[in-house]
Amino acid sequence: MTQVAVNMKTIDLRKAELQPVAGDDIKTLQALLNLFLTAGDVGEDGSPILPLVLDGTAGANTKQALLAFQTAAHLAKDAIIGPLTWRKLIEQDF
């Protein structure tokens, strides 16, 4: 397996529903999460997780998709995108 060097900033989405986070890193996050999402994926509340709009603004939908990814990748389900979460997203190896 090839290791990917990741130099992305840490992003905290714990309060994304109340205070959305925006920027180019969020657009990258949304694109990577869309690679992970498949038809039929559901969030913690049982509602479907739809492909994310690549708008660069992380709100409730991006947070829900991130938590689903962290669960599938056996990462801490904390809504924080740190170096390990970025690496797993980029490598899609879990």
C-alpha positions in Angstrom: 0.0 0.0 0.0 1.3 3.5 -0.9 1.3 6.1 1.8 -0.1 9.5 0.9 1.4 12.6 2.4 -1.4 14.7 3.8 -1.0 18.3 4.7 -4.5 19.5 5.2 -5.7 21.6 8.1 -7.7 20.1 10.9 -11.4 21.0 10.7 -13.9 20.8 13.5 -17.5 20.1 12.4 -19.0 19.4 15.9 -21.1 22.5 15.7 -21.6 22.6 12.0 -25.4 22.7 12.3 -25.3 25.9 14.2 -22.3 27.5 12.6 -21.4 26.2 9.1 -17.7 26.0 8.2 -16.7 27.1 4.7 -13.7 27.1 2.5 -11.8 25.2 -0.2 -10.8 22.4 2.2 -14.5 21.8 2.8 -15.1 21.4 -0.9 -12.3 18.9 -1.0 -13.8 17.1 2.0 -17.3 17.0 0.3 -15.8 15.6 -2.9 -13.9 12.8 -1.0 -17.0 12.0 1.1 -19.0 11.7 -2.1 -16.5 9.0 -3.3 -17.3 7.1 -0.2 -21.1 7.5 -0.2 -23.2 4.9 -1.9 -26.9 4.6 -2.6 -28.7 3.5 0.4 -26.3 5.0 3.0 -28.2 6.3 6.0 -27.3 8.5 8.9 -27.5 7.9 12.6 -31.2 9.0 12.6 -32.0 6.6 9.7 -32.4 9.3 7.1 -30.7 8.8 3.8 -27.4 10.5 3.2 -27.5 12.0 -0.3 -24.5 13.0 -2.3 -23.2 16.2 -1.0 -23.4 19.4 -3.0 -19.8 20.7 -3.6 -20.5 24.2 -2.3 -17.6 24.5 0.1 -19.9 24.9 3.1 -20.1 22.2 5.7 -23.4 22.0 7.6 -25.5 19.2 8.9 -25.4 17.0 5.8 -21.6 17.2 5.5 -21.3 16.4 9.2 -23.6 13.4 8.9 -21.6 12.0 5.9 -18.4 12.5 7.8 -19.7 10.6 10.9 -20.8 7.8 8.6 -17.3 7.7 7.0 -15.5 7.8 10.4 -17.6 4.8 11.5 -16.9 2.8 8.4 -13.2 3.6 8.6 -13.0 2.6 12.3 -12.0 6.1 13.3 -13.0 8.1 16.3 -16.5 9.3 15.5 -15.9 12.9 16.6 -16.7 15.1 13.6 -13.2 16.4 13.5 -11.2 16.0 10.3 -7.6 15.6 11.4 -4.6 14.0 9.7 -5.8 10.4 10.1 -9.3 11.2 8.8 -7.8 13.1 5.8 -5.4 10.2 5.1 -8.2 7.6 5.2 -10.5 9.8 3.0 -7.7 10.3 0.4 -6.6 6.7 0.3 -10.1 5.3 0.7 -8.4 2.4 2.3 -10.3 1.0 5.3 
